[in-house]
Amino acid sequence: MTNDNYLIPETATIKEAYVRLNKLPGYRLNLFVTDNNRRLIGSITDGDLRRAIVAGCTLDSKICDIMKKEFIFLFESEINALSFKEMKESSNITLLPILDHNHHLVELIDLRAYKSMLPIDAVLMAGGKGERLRPLTDNTPKPLLKVGDKAIIDHNIDRLLSYGIKHISVTVNYLKELLEEHFSEPKNGVKVNTVREPRYLGTIGSVKFVETFHNDTILVMNSDLFTNVNYEDFYLDFLKSEADMSVAAIPYSVSIPYGILEIEEDLITALAEKPTYDYYANAGLYLIKKEMLSLIPDNEFFNATDLIELLISRGLKVIRFPITGYWIDIGKNEDYKKANELVRHITEK
């Protein structure tokens, strides 16, 4: 449905408002009242209409007499991750109007449909051959292999969309035509751009072929991940830390089944009995300030780890963000089977 379905002129009657509400989805029973210049001046719900009838209004009464002149909205310039988070946590509304400076409706956001509204551009790397998954990838690029009822990459795209990310690019190489066809149509109203990589340029080199970025923060990620990382927490932590790059990381423990000797020259200084060492492993998801991308060489093989090391060598701030949910890097058949087993249980819940 379009935004116009939720707008009603101030000259309308209660009866006309009921007719309009009856055409809306069940949990979106909310209309926004406009003046003769299409500026939003109020809101009205089915509850408002019922209370007006009980109070003695008739079906021919004008809605301008019963509408709420004080209603919740955000100006276009005000919407960001923090304001959206506050709105979701502090209000009980379903539809959030976004207005321009003239109070015209720009967008209606369904707060139930979005986890956040992040000012991020996303780039998914989808050019690899998936050689360790052959023969499954002989004729199908790895990102298009099904996990449950949809492609691996679509799990990631859908999750990005649920966080309000609207500028998404996918870099393609191996069997690129299949991925280009897959994204030929918009996903939930958002066009996913495919970007051809002329040759394999590592895990971040092809970012340089994305022509336009709309935001100052860029999310770069492998397209074959299966994860429920909280992108809002990831982004807000990045902002709070004032970092130049944030690397999502997963806990990784190594248990040694022996007593380990700590030695200085030939002298044993201590003994650790069957110790466990805790580390953090690179999860293949990165938040990067847009200006840092200029450090990636043009048309050269370059990995994300190369960028991390380069930033550190220049004294720039690179931080870690721990992933607390599930994360699977689908590189081998065992990983693919594990992801399909996990998605079955997630669906059941």
C-alpha positions in Angstrom: 0.0 0.0 0.0 1.1 3.6 -0.7 1.4 6.4 1.8 -1.6 8.0 0.3 -3.8 5.2 1.7 -3.0 6.6 5.2 -3.8 10.2 4.4 -7.3 11.8 4.7 -8.3 15.4 4.2 -9.5 17.4 7.2 -12.8 18.0 5.4 -13.6 14.2 5.5 -16.4 12.8 7.7 -16.3 10.1 10.3 -18.0 7.8 7.8 -15.3 8.4 5.2 -12.6 7.7 7.8 -14.3 4.4 8.7 -14.4 3.4 5.0 -10.7 4.3 4.6 -9.7 2.4 7.8 -11.5 -0.7 6.7 -9.1 -1.0 3.7 -6.0 -0.9 5.9 -4.1 -3.9 7.4 -5.5 -5.0 10.7 -2.7 -3.6 13.0 -2.3 -0.3 11.0 -5.6 1.3 11.9 -4.3 4.9 11.8 -4.9 7.8 9.5 -3.1 11.1 9.2 -5.1 14.2 8.5 -3.9 16.7 5.9 -4.9 20.3 5.2 -5.6 21.7 1.7 -1.8 22.0 1.1 -1.3 18.3 2.1 0.5 19.2 5.3 0.0 16.8 8.2 -2.0 18.5 10.9 -3.3 15.5 13.0 -3.9 11.8 13.4 -6.9 9.7 14.0 -7.4 6.0 14.9 -10.3 3.6 14.9 -10.5 4.1 18.7 -10.8 7.9 18.2 -13.7 7.3 15.9 -15.5 5.0 18.3 -15.1 7.3 21.2 -16.5 10.2 19.1 -19.6 8.2 18.2 -20.1 7.3 21.9 -19.8 11.0 22.8 -22.6 11.9 20.4 -20.9 12.6 17.1 -22.6 11.3 13.9 -21.2 9.7 10.8 -21.5 13.0 9.1 -19.3 14.8 11.7 -16.0 16.2 10.4 -12.9 14.4 11.5 -11.1 17.8 12.0 -13.2 18.2 15.1 -12.0 15.0 16.8 -8.5 14.4 15.4 -5.5 14.5 17.6 -3.5 17.7 16.8 -0.6 16.5 18.9 0.8 13.4 17.3 4.2 11.7 17.2 6.4 12.2 14.1 10.0 12.9 13.2 11.4 15.4 10.7 13.4 13.9 7.9 16.6 15.6 9.3 16.0 14.1 12.7 15.8 10.4 11.9 18.8 8.4 12.9 19.6 5.2 14.8 19.3 6.8 18.2 16.0 8.7 17.6 14.5 5.5 16.0 15.6 3.4 19.0 14.1 5.9 21.4 10.9 6.0 19.4 10.5 2.2 19.5 11.2 2.0 23.2 9.2 4.9 24.4 6.0 5.0 22.3 3.2 2.5 21.6 2.6 3.7 18.0 2.8 1.4 15.0 3.2 4.0 12.2 5.8 6.7 12.4 5.4 9.6 10.0 8.6 11.2 8.6 8.0 14.8 7.5 9.9 17.4 5.5 10.4 20.9 6.9 7.0 21.9 5.4 5.2 19.1 7.3 4.6 17.1 4.1 4.8 13.3 4.5 8.0 11.9 3.1 7.7 8.3 4.4 5.6 6.2 6.8 7.7 3.8 8.8 6.1 0.7 10.2 7.9 0.3 13.6 7.0 -3.4 13.7 8.7 -4.0 10.3 12.1 -2.5 11.3 14.5 -3.2 14.0 16.3 0.1 13.5 16.9 2.8 10.9 20.7 2.8 10.3 22.5 5.4 8.1 24.8 2.8 6.6 25.7 1.6 3.1 26.3 -2.1 2.9 28.6 -4.0 0.5 28.4 -7.8 0.3 31.2 -9.7 -1.2 29.8 -12.4 -3.5 32.5 -13.0 -6.1 34.2 -16.2 -4.7 34.1 -19.6 -6.4 33.1 -21.6 -3.3 35.6 -24.3 -4.3 35.4 -26.2 -1.0 31.6 -26.7 -1.6 32.0 -28.3 -5.0 30.0 -29.9 -6.7 27.2 -27.8 -5.2 28.9 -24.6 -6.6 29.7 -26.0 -10.1 26.7 -24.3 -11.6 25.5 -22.1 -8.7 27.4 -19.4 -7.0 27.8 -20.1 -3.2 25.7 -17.1 -2.1 22.7 -18.5 -4.0 22.8 -21.9 -2.3 19.7 -22.4 -0.2 19.7 -22.3 3.6 16.3 -23.4 4.5 13.8 -21.9 2.0 16.0 -19.1 0.6 19.5 -18.3 -0.6 22.3 -17.7 1.8 22.7 -14.1 0.6 19.0 -13.4 0.9 19.2 -14.1 4.7 21.8 -11.4 4.9 19.9 -9.0 2.6 16.6 -9.4 4.5 18.4 -8.8 7.8 20.0 -5.6 6.5 16.6 -4.4 5.2 15.1 -5.1 8.6 17.6 -2.6 10.1 16.5 0.1 7.6 19.6 -0.2 5.4 18.5 1.0 2.0 21.7 1.3 0.0 23.0 -2.2 -0.6 25.6 -3.3 -3.2 26.7 -6.9 -4.0 30.1 -7.4 -5.8 30.0 -10.3 -8.2 32.5 -12.3 -10.2 32.1 -16.1 -10.4 28.8 -16.9 -12.2 28.0 -13.3 -12.0 25.1 -13.4 -14.4 23.1 -15.6 -12.0 23.6 -13.2 -9.2 22.7 -10.2 -11.5 19.5 -12.0 -12.5 18.7 -12.8 -8.9 18.8 -9.1 -8.0 17.2 -7.8 -11.1 14.1 -7.0 -9.1 13.9 -4.9 -5.9 13.8 -6.6 -2.6 11.0 -5.2 -0.4 11.1 -2.1 -2.5 14.9 -1.6 -2.3 17.1 -2.0 -5.3 20.1 -4.2 -4.6 23.0 -3.1 -6.9 25.3 -5.6 -8.4 28.9 -4.5 -9.1 31.1 -6.5 -11.4 34.6 -7.3 -10.1 36.9 -7.5 -13.2 39.1 -10.1 -11.4 39.4 -11.6 -8.0 40.6 -8.7 -5.8 40.5 -10.3 -2.3 38.0 -9.8 0.5 37.7 -6.0 0.2 39.4 -4.9 -3.0 36.2 -4.8 -5.1 34.7 -2.2 -2.8 36.5 0.4 -5.0 34.1 -0.5 -7.9 31.0 0.7 -6.0 30.4 4.0 -7.7 28.4 5.9 -5.0 28.1 5.8 -1.3 25.2 7.7 0.4 26.4 7.5 4.0 29.5 8.1 6.0 29.6 4.6 7.4 30.1 1.5 5.2 29.3 -2.1 6.3 31.4 -4.6 4.4 30.7 -8.3 4.8 31.1 -11.7 3.3 27.9 -12.7 1.6 28.1 -16.4 2.8 27.7 -15.7 6.5 24.7 -17.0 8.4 24.4 -14.8 11.5 21.9 -12.9 13.7 24.4 -10.1 14.6 22.7 -7.0 16.0 23.6 -4.3 13.4 22.1 -1.6 15.6 24.4 -2.5 18.5 27.3 -2.9 16.1 26.7 0.6 14.6 26.1 2.4 17.9 29.2 0.9 19.4 31.1 2.1 16.4 29.8 5.7 16.8 30.4 5.7 20.6 34.0 4.5 20.2 34.7 7.1 17.4 36.5 4.4 15.6 37.8 4.4 12.1 37.0 0.7 11.7 35.2 -1.9 13.7 35.8 -5.6 13.2 33.0 -8.0 14.3 34.5 -10.9 16.2 33.5 -14.2 17.6 34.8 -15.8 20.8 37.2 -18.7 20.0 38.7 -20.9 22.8 41.6 -23.3 22.5 41.9 -26.0 25.1 45.2 -27.8 25.5 44.9 -31.3 27.1 48.4 -31.2 28.6 50.3 -29.3 31.3 52.0 -26.4 29.7 55.4 -25.3 30.9 56.2 -21.6 31.1 60.0 -21.3 30.4 62.6 -18.6 30.5 65.7 -20.0 28.7 65.9 -23.5 30.3 64.3 -22.5 33.6 60.7 -23.5 34.2 58.9 -20.6 35.8 55.4 -21.9 36.1 53.1 -24.8 35.1 49.6 -24.3 33.6 47.6 -27.6 33.9 45.4 -28.1 30.8 44.9 -24.4 30.1 42.2 -22.8 28.0 43.1 -19.7 26.0 40.4 -17.4 24.8 40.7 -15.4 21.6 38.5 -13.5 19.2 38.3 -14.5 15.6 37.6 -12.2 12.6 33.9 -12.7 11.7 34.1 -11.2 8.2 31.9 -8.1 9.1 33.3 -4.6 9.2 32.1 -1.1 9.8 34.4 1.4 8.2 34.4 5.2 7.9 33.9 6.0 4.2 37.1 8.1 4.0 39.1 5.0 5.0 38.2 3.3 1.8 40.5 5.6 -0.1 43.4 3.7 1.4 42.4 0.6 -0.6 44.5 0.4 -3.8 42.7 0.6 -7.1 42.3 -2.7 -9.0 44.7 -4.6 -6.8 44.3 -7.7 -4.7 43.6 -6.5 -1.2 42.1 -8.3 1.8 40.1 -6.8 4.7 42.9 -7.9 7.0 45.3 -5.8 4.9 43.2 -2.8 5.6 43.1 -3.6 9.3 46.9 -3.8 9.4 47.3 -0.6 7.3 45.0 1.4 9.6 46.8 0.1 12.7 50.2 1.0 11.2 49.0 4.6 10.7 47.8 4.9 14.3 44.1 4.9 13.4 41.5 3.5 15.7 40.4 -0.1 14.9 38.2 -1.8 17.5 36.6 -5.1 18.1 32.8 -5.8 18.4 32.0 -9.2 19.9 29.1 -11.1 18.3 27.0 -12.7 21.0 24.5 -14.5 18.8 25.0 -17.3 16.2 27.5 -17.1 13.4 28.5 -19.6 10.7 30.9 -18.9 7.9 29.6 -21.3 5.2 32.9 -22.3 3.7 32.8 -26.1 3.8 30.1 -28.8 3.5 30.0 -29.2 7.3 29.3 -25.5 7.7 26.5 -25.7 5.1 24.9 -28.6 6.8 25.2 -26.9 10.2 23.5 -23.7 8.8 20.6 -25.8 7.3 20.2 -27.6 10.6 20.2 -24.3 12.6 17.8 -22.5 10.3 15.3 -25.4 10.7 15.2 -24.8 14.5 15.1 -21.1 14.2 12.1 -21.4 11.8 10.4 -23.8 14.3 10.7 -21.2 17.0 
